[in-house]
Every structure is written in C-alpha cells, then in structure tokens.
Amino acid sequence: MNFQHLDMVNSTIIVVGFSFFVVGLDEFVVKQWRQKHWEKLAAAGDKEKIELLAAAKAAHVVDE
C-alpha cells in the first residue's frame, strides 16, 4: 500500500474539514455576535459602526 498517498488524503481531509468548521463557526456564531456588537456600538454613536451596519444591510449580509 502506498502510505504517501494516504498521508496526502488524510491531509486533504483535515484541511477541508477545518475549512468547513471555520466557515460554519463564522456563519452561525461569530456573525450574530458581530452584528449585535456593531448595533450596540452604533447605538452609542460610533460613526464607523453605523457605516458598517448600513453597508452590511445594503449587501444583505445582515438579516433585517
């Protein structure tokens, strides 16, 4: 059996799995936290966060 091939397959599976984990974590955990954090700072008058929220809503990144 070719062990070098198995190492390449295992490495590929690990990289792809980790990529899905990071994207899923960002999509389902961090995105909600980031949105709430930006809304809190925007309500406090932070102009940069107000602009970020407006851009996110215009791009349909933030659910309304």
N, C-alpha and C positions, 0 to 999 in steps of 0.2 A: 504494500500500500504506500502511496506517495504522501508522506507526512507533511511535506512542504505545501501541498495542495490543501490539506486540512487546516493548516495554520492560516492560510490565506482566506479560506471560507470562514473560519471562526473569527478572524479579524474583521472581515466584512460584516458579518452578522452583528458583532459587537458595535461597530461604528454606526450601522444603520439603526440598530435598536436604541443606542444612545441618542441619535439624532431625533428619532420619533419621541423619545422621552423628553428631550429639551423643548421641542416644538409643542408637545402636549402640555408640558408644565407652563410654558409661556401663554398658551391659548386659554387654558382653563383655570389657572391660579393667578399668575402674575398680572394678566391683563385686567382682571377685575380689581385687583389691589391698586394697580397703576391708575385706573380710571377713578376710583374713589379718592386716591391721594391727590390727583390733579384737580378733581372737583373741590376738595377741601381747600387746597391752596388757591384755586381760582376764586372761591367764595371769600377768601381772606384778602383778595385784591392783587394777587400775583399776575402781572400782565403776561408774562411768558406762558404760564399755565392756561390762562384764558385763551391765548392764541393756539396752544397745542390742542385744547379741547375743541375749539372751533374747526381746526384742520382735521382732527380725527372724526368729528361728526360729518364734515363735508365729504370725507373719504369713506364714510360708512364703516369706520373702524370701531366706533363706539355705538352700541345699541341704544336707541332712544326709547 
